[in-house]
């Protein structure tokens, strides 16, 4: 594998490890429903720090990640703000915002993306997949980074989204696509959900007891002697061979069985080449393979209309993604109870797609959105509030009534086409307030327009809005500068020690209990009270060690505490399988296995 080299890589290679932990601070007034860190989340804060705050809770648990990072066109004005302390890198990172005149903007973009991709890899489930929307500006550099971080063998596909249907006439080459780059965490464990079958293509004209069917060709590519043989139509007696350069898809014995099973059809009238019956019930079990070109997804223009409708025609965001794009991605990678993460949340399209899919199929998918810009509350979260609660929309409804290519021959007889347009106008005047005619790119279109006032019903749901606390460093815990609550510090300590995420349901704060692994129970003697932490109550004593062991004598017990009143030697002499870890230096890690 060829590694990507960029200026600053040596400084950011393990930068994600040095990012401090921060608490998620719920804001009940900005969310919907009872605040909880185990449900839908919208996090306002730097996405690098927010991702690090999620690791103790969600490492290896996110089923589907979608990100839409800056494309780095040179015209976006994005800022690099990661706190790197190395003097050699500070100087050239100071230039913000990063623009097209910045000769190192590609290196800075890679420096920004690398640690975020490393944390996203940690969060992704073994069976999960990440989808990254990008264009040609950084596609090749992103591909190299993903090959390194997610490993080249876990590459799934580079999907092409046809995001613009209209042409840009002011330039020679009109960009009409974006890429969606997809990697799995472990390709062998990733099981993408195939596209649903279009049942309208199936029918049952012969009342087949196996239900609706459609016809597939009997021939296949290549030439294989054992699959090249004459097939005789029993009705006409005519003999058929595979087309040139092809063979039949079945052996002679398999064909005979299919014929007996009524799965071979010789055309509508029984006098054509043999074709094979494909039953709807069989196709629904496997679905339809996923194409890499997505030209049936809504466009960027549709996405703009979608969000403007939610905000009653206020232009709130310039580059939203359509919810249909996110719905397709989520359907591919996430089960109905999966966790979906978007760490460049923007206008909140991902949350809308999750909520609408849940309403559609009764699923229980959860979203986690991270947005660092100031509009996180007034735009990202507000969109989600409106989708959940419903909203009113006043605007113009348009319906295309007529479309015709304008050719030279038609221009020779304009009266005919003018007459057609006039007829359409007369037929629809009562239905619309305005009939609009336009000619663009050699096409005449006639559309009807009318003002509408519409109330869109809410899809129901809830979410918790969070910000990030100041960072807390375990070696400075007893200074009292920042004392996280029991669950917050316990979550970090549990993950630090075990490399596994804590189960919040197992936490018993009043008993100082965090949870267990296959071989250990973990305890935390702690209260967010500096006076209490410096008192004898916060110490690991012999009596407390015995209490912990009595809960389960078959496992070892790891105890985090500010201080102890008993030595490890005495614990061993007393036959107590207890190990003490001092809180300020709790970088302890258990062996996994």
Phi and psi in degrees as a GROMACS rama.xvg file:
@    title "Ramachandran Plot"
@    xaxis  label "Phi"
@    yaxis  label "Psi"
@TYPE xy
-85.8806  122.052  UNK-2
-83.2787  147.835  UNK-3
-88.7379  126.966  UNK-4
-107.477  132.797  UNK-5
-145.918  153.553  UNK-6
-63.1278  129.785  UNK-7
96.8855  -4.64188  UNK-8
-60.4303  -39.052  UNK-9
-64.5786  -23.8674  UNK-10
-86.5588  -29.0287  UNK-11
-100.839  -3.75398  UNK-12
-54.5194  -45.052  UNK-13
-117.886  24.3626  UNK-14
-60.9696  -31.2752  UNK-15
-61.6173  -24.6101  UNK-16
-75.4982  -26.539  UNK-17
-91.213  -9.46284  UNK-18
-64.6457  125.467  UNK-19
-72.3497  157.098  UNK-20
-77.5866  146.072  UNK-21
-133.087  151.736  UNK-22
-82.0567  150.537  UNK-23
-86.936  123.507  UNK-24
-107.329  105.163  UNK-25
-66.6162  145.883  UNK-26
-120.387  92.5311  UNK-27
-56.3932  -30.9719  UNK-28
-73.3666  -15.3043  UNK-29
-104.433  -8.7876  UNK-30
-102.839  -170.718  UNK-31
-130.205  125.977  UNK-32
92.5655  -178.292  UNK-33
-68.511  126.589  UNK-34
-61.326  133.274  UNK-35
-155.229  142.842  UNK-36
-88.4991  2.64289  UNK-37
-104.924  3.00267  UNK-38
-111.102  -151.322  UNK-39
-66.5918  136.632  UNK-40
-129.342  139.115  UNK-41
-121.896  118.075  UNK-42
-110.994  123.094  UNK-43
-98.1394  114.143  UNK-44
163.693  170.591  UNK-45
-53.7383  127.542  UNK-46
-70.2799  -23.4768  UNK-47
-66.6832  -46.0314  UNK-48
-70.8434  -36.0651  UNK-49
-65.3986  -41.0534  UNK-50
-61.9959  -41.4113  UNK-51
-64.0906  -36.0648  UNK-52
-67.8113  -23.1676  UNK-53
-84.0822  -21.7963  UNK-54
-55.7707  -47.8268  UNK-55
-61.2992  -27.6916  UNK-56
-93.4501  -33.4001  UNK-57
-123.33  11.2179  UNK-58
-56.2682  129.478  UNK-59
64.0632  21.3133  UNK-60
-120.186  -8.46954  UNK-61
-87.7211  124.444  UNK-62
-81.7259  -36.2712  UNK-63
-141.764  126.411  UNK-64
-115.161  130.294  UNK-65
-124.49  129.706  UNK-66
-132.563  146.743  UNK-67
-127.032  73.9049  UNK-68
-72.4724  171.021  UNK-69
-55.8953  134.8  UNK-70
-76.6663  -10.7343  UNK-71
61.4504  46.7741  UNK-72
-74.0057  -16.4021  UNK-73
96.6041  -7.00747  UNK-74
-117.624  10.2592  UNK-75
-92.3944  -26.8864  UNK-76
71.2661  30.7124  UNK-77
-76.2022  154.902  UNK-78
-115.373  140.598  UNK-79
-92.3352  122.263  UNK-80
-135.979  17.2464  UNK-81
-67.489  139.753  UNK-82
-86.472  83.6229  UNK-83
-100.282  131.57  UNK-84
-95.9049  -9.69302  UNK-85
-64.3523  124.08  UNK-86
-58.1932  -32.4708  UNK-87
-68.1454  -21.0627  UNK-88
-106.003  -18.6824  UNK-89
-60.65  -46.2771  UNK-90
-58.1929  -50.4695  UNK-91
-80.3488  -7.10949  UNK-92
-89.2087  -9.40292  UNK-93
-71.5757  -23.5013  UNK-94
-71.9746  108.103  UNK-95
-137.343  146.91  UNK-96
-72.5135  162.393  UNK-97
-84.3725  122.041  UNK-98
-122.226  -176.477  UNK-99
-69.0811  -22.3312  UNK-100
-80.5694  -7.74023  UNK-101
-80.0309  108.884  UNK-102
-67.9717  -14.585  UNK-103
-109.179  18.7935  UNK-104
-63.9028  -30.6296  UNK-105
-70.4083  -39.0536  UNK-106
-63.5586  -42.0973  UNK-107
-66.4618  -36.9058  UNK-108
-63.4031  -42.9907  UNK-109
-64.1393  -40.0534  UNK-110
-62.3404  -37.3515  UNK-111
-69.3585  -41.9723  UNK-112
-77.2196  -34.923  UNK-113
-55.5847  -57.2322  UNK-114
-65.4683  -28.9107  UNK-115
-69.211  -41.396  UNK-116
-65.8481  -34.37  UNK-117
-64.0342  -42.9103  UNK-118
-70.2705  -37.1211  UNK-119
-62.4487  -37.3737  UNK-120
-61.739  -41.3624  UNK-121
-63.3891  -34.6652  UNK-122
-79.2095  -25.9013  UNK-123
-71.0834  136.962  UNK-124
-68.9716  157.145  UNK-125
-57.1501  -32.4069  UNK-126
-98.9269  9.18259  UNK-127
-91.7868  177.903  UNK-128
-145.707  150.929  UNK-129
-113.916  139.469  UNK-130
-123.268  126.336  UNK-131
-121.293  121.651  UNK-132
-84.6067  131.958  UNK-133
-158.319  163.319  UNK-134
-122.02  -166.904  UNK-135
-66.9978  -19.6209  UNK-136
-59.9726  -39.7787  UNK-137
-128.729  10.3076  UNK-138
-55.9666  -49.1137  UNK-139
-69.0933  -35.593  UNK-140
-69.7716  -40.0629  UNK-141
-61.1147  -42.7138  UNK-142
-59.8257  -42.7152  UNK-143
-64.6281  -42.5476  UNK-144
-63.5885  -42.7106  UNK-145
-65.4987  -36.0798  UNK-146
-60.382  -39.219  UNK-147
-72.5383  -47.7573  UNK-148
-79.5478  -44.4076  UNK-149
-96.8684  -8.07102  UNK-150
79.2307  135.769  UNK-151
-58.0377  -35.8712  UNK-152
-69.4145  -13.6641  UNK-153
-95.1154  7.70504  UNK-154
-65.3569  132.214  UNK-155
-102.197  -57.2475  UNK-156
-169.654  158.982  UNK-157
-110.635  99.5528  UNK-158
-79.7386  146.19  UNK-159
-112.736  116.579  UNK-160
-98.5893  119.89  UNK-161
-78.0411  86.2156  UNK-162
-88.9173  -13.1399  UNK-163
-135.081  119.398  UNK-164
-90.7754  -29.4581  UNK-165
-85.0682  159.016  UNK-166
-95.491  149.458  UNK-167
-94.2807  101.742  UNK-168
-77.2884  -11.2486  UNK-169
-86.4132  0.628664  UNK-170
-132.007  160.912  UNK-171
-72.5172  -39.9099  UNK-172
-119.044  119.804  UNK-173
-95.0649  117.813  UNK-174
-70.8891  124.038  UNK-175
-129.184  13.183  UNK-176
-144.66  155.937  UNK-177
-125.113  163.369  UNK-178
-101.248  151.232  UNK-179
-126.769  103.518  UNK-180
-86.3165  130.512  UNK-181
-123.925  128.766  UNK-182
-129.662  146.738  UNK-183
-95.6639  159.106  UNK-184
-71.8155  -48.1064  UNK-185
-136.969  106.713  UNK-186
-56.4856  -36.7607  UNK-187
-69.5095  -17.7411  UNK-188
-101.588  -9.30297  UNK-189
-82.5725  124.444  UNK-190
-124.061  84.5287  UNK-191
-63.8098  140.664  UNK-192
-80.6946  123.165  UNK-193
-72.3372  163.555  UNK-194
-64.3216  146.099  UNK-195
-68.3818  151.864  UNK-196
-79.2632  141.016  UNK-197
-83.1636  101.27  UNK-198
-65.1895  -20.5816  UNK-199
-66.6121  -16.4866  UNK-200
-81.9985  -4.68166  UNK-201
-110.733  144.14  UNK-202
-146.561  177.575  UNK-203
-139.617  66.9475  UNK-204
-67.7786  -22.2279  UNK-205
-103.994  14.6656  UNK-206
52.9055  42.4423  UNK-207
-60.616  131.474  UNK-208
-66.0343  -16.9743  UNK-209
-86.6088  0.725244  UNK-210
97.6563  -171.315  UNK-211
-58.287  150.179  UNK-212
-149.402  166.725  UNK-213
-138.415  167.957  UNK-214
-99.1359  134.598  UNK-215
-111.964  152.398  UNK-216
-61.1759  148.565  UNK-217
-86.8379  -13.7185  UNK-218
-101.565  160.878  UNK-219
-138.379  162.376  UNK-220
-63.8866  160.167  UNK-221
78.3923  171.235  UNK-222
-122.812  117.854  UNK-223
-125.269  124.961  UNK-224
-58.2006  -39.3504  UNK-225
-72.6226  -11.8893  UNK-226
-112.051  14.7797  UNK-227
-117.468  105.234  UNK-228
-155.953  157.839  UNK-229
-75.7216  141.653  UNK-230
-118.14  125.672  UNK-231
-100.4  129.265  UNK-232
-73.4786  115.898  UNK-233
-64.3531  -20.3956  UNK-234
-85.6669  -43.9345  UNK-235
-101.331  -18.9616  UNK-236
80.2744  -2.31499  UNK-237
-72.5084  143.877  UNK-238
-103.364  137.162  UNK-239
-122.201  138.561  UNK-240
-115.34  159.274  UNK-241
-61.7133  151.986  UNK-242
-57.9733  160.327  UNK-243
-57.2613  131.344  UNK-244
81.6486  8.51937  UNK-245
-133.492  173.125  UNK-246
-139.456  171.729  UNK-247
-73.6146  154.878  UNK-248
-81.9841  -13.9694  UNK-249
-121.785  154.357  UNK-250
-72.6577  165.521  UNK-251
-56.0477  -41.7668  UNK-252
-66.1664  -41.214  UNK-253
-65.4944  -36.5439  UNK-254
-64.9942  -43.8708  UNK-255
-59.3836  -42.4447  UNK-256
-63.9183  -43.501  UNK-257
-63.202  -36.0479  UNK-258
-66.6616  -43.1903  UNK-259
-63.2402  -36.4458  UNK-260
-80.4535  8.07289  UNK-261
63.7546  35.8741  UNK-262
-107.631  4.46205  UNK-263
-112.953  129.827  UNK-264
-125.875  133.453  UNK-265
-102.015  59.9376  UNK-266
80.4558  171.121  UNK-267
-59.3881  -37.7632  UNK-268
-104.899  8.34587  UNK-269
77.7863  15.3434  UNK-270
-126.796  24.9046  UNK-271
-119.731  -172.195  UNK-272
-65.9438  153.411  UNK-273
-69.2422  141.958  UNK-274
-135.743  161.005  UNK-275
-109.049  135.232  UNK-276
-76.6753  124.065  UNK-277
-110.177  114.466  UNK-278
-81.1984  143.671  UNK-279
-59.7536  -41.1478  UNK-280
-62.6791  -34.626  UNK-281
-72.9215  -40.9739  UNK-282
-66.5203  -35.696  UNK-283
-65.9441  -28.8219  UNK-284
-70.6031  -31.9067  UNK-285
-103.446  -24.3638  UNK-286
75.125  -174.228  UNK-287
-108.179  137.446  UNK-288
-59.2097  149.487  UNK-289
-87.5791  118.462  UNK-290
-74.4865  155.997  UNK-291
-88.9802  -9.79635  UNK-292
-106.839  119.569  UNK-293
-105.428  91.7  UNK-294
-109.836  8.2002  UNK-295
-109.764  1.18092  UNK-296
-78.2315  151.583  UNK-297
-57.3063  153.676  UNK-298
-91.3825  176.103  UNK-299
-62.3709  -34.9923  UNK-300
-63.5964  -42.6439  UNK-301
-61.6937  -38.9989  UNK-302
-63.5899  -38.8456  UNK-303
-65.4731  -42.1794  UNK-304
-63.1294  -38.7819  UNK-305
-61.648  -48.8004  UNK-306
-74.2471  -34.5988  UNK-307
-64.2252  -33.375  UNK-308
-65.5785  -41.8373  UNK-309
-62.3438  -36.8948  UNK-310
-101.943  26.0511  UNK-311
52.9393  52.1284  UNK-312
70.2455  12.6607  UNK-313
-84.0104  132.291  UNK-314
-80.5415  92.7503  UNK-315
-95.028  -24.4739  UNK-316
-154.869  134.258  UNK-317
-82.8103  -33.9027  UNK-318
-128.451  57.1528  UNK-319
-73.9274  159.315  UNK-320
-99.2613  146.682  UNK-321
-72.3187  145.29  UNK-322
-64.7097  -25.5454  UNK-323
-66.5403  -32.4181  UNK-324
-64.5485  -46.3513  UNK-325
-67.4622  -36.7266  UNK-326
-61.5127  -39.9242  UNK-327
-64.3712  -45.2084  UNK-328
-62.7951  -45.7994  UNK-329
-63.2533  -40.888  UNK-330
-63.5505  -33.0352  UNK-331
-69.1601  -43.9418  UNK-332
-108.167  -17.9613  UNK-333
-120.432  137.981  UNK-334
-75.9781  167.752  UNK-335
-60.3207  -12.1158  UNK-336
-116.826  22.2698  UNK-337
-79.8937  166.817  UNK-338
-106.304  128.599  UNK-339
-118.553  127.622  UNK-340
-117.808  135.007  UNK-341
-133.423  108.524  UNK-342
-97.0848  2.69776  UNK-343
-125.762  66.8499  UNK-344
-67.9511  -30.1851  UNK-345
58.0279  -121.513  UNK-346
-83.8961  -3.43795  UNK-347
90.1292  21.1293  UNK-348
-58.3355  -38.5421  UNK-349
-58.9992  -43.6947  UNK-350
-62.7875  -42.165  UNK-351
-60.3137  -44.3188  UNK-352
-62.3874  -41.4072  UNK-353
-63.1461  -47.8819  UNK-354
-63.7733  -40.9731  UNK-355
-70.2212  -36.1482  UNK-356
-65.7428  -40.0059  UNK-357
-60.6556  -42.1199  UNK-358
-66.0552  -37.5038  UNK-359
-67.8345  -44.2331  UNK-360
-118.226  8.31619  UNK-361
73.7085  17.9087  UNK-362
-72.8088  173.561  UNK-363
-128.941  43.441  UNK-364
-67.045  150.156  UNK-365
-121.135  143.319  UNK-366
-114.105  149.452  UNK-367
-128.234  115.699  UNK-368
-111.618  138.591  UNK-369
-125.032  126.534  UNK-370
-137.703  126.094  UNK-371
-95.5158  -15.7566  UNK-372
-76.6924  163.396  UNK-373
-65.5597  -17.3946  UNK-374
-84.9576  9.53102  UNK-375
-54.7622  -38.2244  UNK-376
-83.6083  -51.973  UNK-377
-75.8122  -18.2747  UNK-378
-117.228  -64.0191  UNK-379
-59.3176  -56.1105  UNK-380
-70.2443  -35.35  UNK-381
-64.95  -37.884  UNK-382
-59.7596  -43.3802  UNK-383
-66.2658  -39.1893  UNK-384
-59.2973  -44.369  UNK-385
-68.8571  -37.9034  UNK-386
-64.663  -37.9881  UNK-387
-72.7896  -45.6898  UNK-388
-90.4274  -17.1545  UNK-389
95.4055  162.929  UNK-390
-158.309  160.384  UNK-391
-99.1824  145.968  UNK-392
-135.325  125.557  UNK-393
-118.198  129.021  UNK-394
-172.647  -161.489  UNK-395
-108.937  124.201  UNK-396
-95.5831  128.156  UNK-397
-115.702  141.355  UNK-398
-136.949  124.432  UNK-399
-73.4595  128.777  UNK-400
-107.512  -25.5166  UNK-401
-159.645  138.792  UNK-402
-142.985  133.077  UNK-403
-148.985  133.323  UNK-404
-71.6843  133.749  UNK-405
-92.2563  109.079  UNK-406
-108.941  167.535  UNK-407
-62.0848  -40.3276  UNK-408
-64.4091  -34.0605  UNK-409
-73.2944  -31.0422  UNK-410
-69.1865  -23.7413  UNK-411
-69.8246  -22.9743  UNK-412
-130.238  65.7632  UNK-413
-66.4212  -23.3564  UNK-414
-60.3891  -34.9356  UNK-415
-65.36  -48.9534  UNK-416
-69.7403  -34.3552  UNK-417
-64.3778  -36.1238  UNK-418
-66.2671  -40.1235  UNK-419
-62.4734  -42.4726  UNK-420
-65.0556  -40.4344  UNK-421
-64.0947  -38.9423  UNK-422
-63.5367  -43.1584  UNK-423
-63.0129  -40.8873  UNK-424
-60.4559  -47.7052  UNK-425
-63.685  -36.7741  UNK-426
-71.8913  -24.5188  UNK-427
-114.675  2.85632  UNK-428
-60.0573  -37.3873  UNK-429
-75.5126  -19.3617  UNK-430
-87.4277  -31.2827  UNK-431
-123.97  156.141  UNK-432
-80.6734  -24.2251  UNK-433
-149.657  137.313  UNK-434
-107.538  119.519  UNK-435
-108.992  131.769  UNK-436
-117.754  136.846  UNK-437
-150.678  151.679  UNK-438
-120.388  122.067  UNK-439
-146.485  133.314  UNK-440
52.2999  40.2122  UNK-441
76.4144  16.1402  UNK-442
-125.452  135.097  UNK-443
-95.6843  126.413  UNK-444
-124.043  143.21  UNK-445
-123.092  126.074  UNK-446
-134.643  150.642  UNK-447
-100.592  143.31  UNK-448
-131.107  141.277  UNK-449
-151.051  148.584  UNK-450
-75.7955  139.065  UNK-451
-132.527  151.541  UNK-452
-124.5  114.188  UNK-453
-126.857  139.953  UNK-454
-108.607  118.691  UNK-455
-93.8951  122.905  UNK-456
-70.0245  145.258  UNK-457
-72.6342  154.616  UNK-458
-91.4869  -5.12066  UNK-459
68.6918  162.93  UNK-460
136.442  -174.303  UNK-461
-152.496  163.756  UNK-462
-160.61  158.465  UNK-463
-111.918  128.223  UNK-464
-94.5872  128.839  UNK-465
-129.435  153.508  UNK-466
-118.635  179.161  UNK-467
-105.763  139.9  UNK-468
-76.7918  174.13  UNK-469
-61.5578  152.711  UNK-470
-67.2422  145.095  UNK-471
-119.594  133.617  UNK-472
-109.153  127.154  UNK-473
-60.8729  -32.1064  UNK-474
-76.9912  -6.07401  UNK-475
-114.671  15.0918  UNK-476
-60.6722  -42.0539  UNK-477
-83.0232  6.27068  UNK-478
-75.043  -20.2212  UNK-479
84.0492  1.69772  UNK-480
-63.4057  -38.9606  UNK-481
-146.909  119.503  UNK-482
-117.103  99.6996  UNK-483
-64.5245  161.057  UNK-484
-72.6011  169.728  UNK-485
-57.3151  -48.4013  UNK-486
-65.8571  -37.5355  UNK-487
-63.4094  -51.685  UNK-488
-72.0172  -33.4744  UNK-489
-63.8756  -37.3185  UNK-490
-62.8804  -43.8128  UNK-491
-66.6575  -45.7381  UNK-492
-64.0195  -40.9704  UNK-493
-60.8777  -45.5454  UNK-494
-68.3241  -41.3  UNK-495
-60.2244  -39.8653  UNK-496
-79.4373  -34.4037  UNK-497
-114.201  -15.758  UNK-498
60.1852  27.432  UNK-499
-127.773  153.435  UNK-500
-83.0746  145.59  UNK-501
-76.6601  151.268  UNK-502
-99.3643  107.049  UNK-503
-56.1025  -25.5239  UNK-504
-69.7576  -19.5813  UNK-505
-88.6335  -11.8291  UNK-506
-70.2763  131.207  UNK-507
-127.4  90.1776  UNK-508
-60.7707  -40.1619  UNK-509
-64.345  -22.2027  UNK-510
-104.113  2.20947  UNK-511
66.466  27.3176  UNK-512
-100.76  133.798  UNK-513
-101.593  -44.845  UNK-514
156.064  -165.668  UNK-515
-143.347  160.423  UNK-516
-117.508  -168.513  UNK-517
-62.5843  -31.6388  UNK-518
-119.069  -10.0827  UNK-519
-135.555  151.248  UNK-520
-105.041  143.074  UNK-521
-116.506  134.136  UNK-522
-126.922  149.197  UNK-523
-134.851  108.543  UNK-524
-87.3042  100.243  UNK-525
-162.071  142.159  UNK-526
-140.359  144.365  UNK-527
-75.0378  59.5171  UNK-528
-142.886  109.943  UNK-529
-63.3811  -34.3705  UNK-530
-66.143  -45.5851  UNK-531
-63.3738  -40.3696  UNK-532
-63.4605  -24.2447  UNK-533
-96.919  5.73718  UNK-534
-96.449  165.272  UNK-535
-59.6005  -22.8851  UNK-536
-62.6924  -23.6086  UNK-537
-89.9356  4.77684  UNK-538
-93.0166  152.329  UNK-539
-83.7464  113.349  UNK-540
-108.976  171.2  UNK-541
-63.3164  -43.1608  UNK-542
-64.3589  -39.696  UNK-543
-69.4409  -37.8768  UNK-544
-60.2936  -42.0814  UNK-545
-63.5331  -39.4664  UNK-546
-60.1704  -43.711  UNK-547
-63.2382  -46.2933  UNK-548
-66.246  -34.591  UNK-549
-62.3776  -21.9618  UNK-550
-69.1931  -27.0851  UNK-551
-166.793  109.71  UNK-552
-86.7694  -3.45802  UNK-553
-89.9326  -14.035  UNK-554
-118.169  162.723  UNK-555
-81.2262  159.399  UNK-556
-126.559  121.376  UNK-557
-102.247  125.761  UNK-558
-121.031  118.504  UNK-559
-90.3874  130.224  UNK-560
-159.141  157.049  UNK-561
-66.1463  -30.7852  UNK-562
-158.646  164.435  UNK-563
-132.22  151.839  UNK-564
-110.57  16.3636  UNK-565
-146.888  139.251  UNK-566
-82.2833  161.651  UNK-567
-63.8675  -32.6714  UNK-568
-63.7428  -43.2108  UNK-569
-67.2591  -39.5096  UNK-570
-57.8988  -42.3713  UNK-571
-69.6295  -39.9662  UNK-572
-63.8528  -32.9144  UNK-573
-81.1253  -1.09927  UNK-574
70.5457  27.6364  UNK-575
-100.321  114.23  UNK-576
-77.3333  65.9844  UNK-577
-120.751  135.277  UNK-578
-122.977  129.518  UNK-579
-95.8713  135.973  UNK-580
-127.453  119.171  UNK-581
-67.5362  132.903  UNK-582
-56.0755  -48.1529  UNK-583
-61.72  -19.7806  UNK-584
-120.572  33.9094  UNK-585
-79.8653  72.0715  UNK-586
-110.022  29.1037  UNK-587
-70.1816  144.442  UNK-588
-138.092  126.536  UNK-589
-76.0454  151.968  UNK-590
-72.9496  133.386  UNK-591
-88.5203  139.568  UNK-592
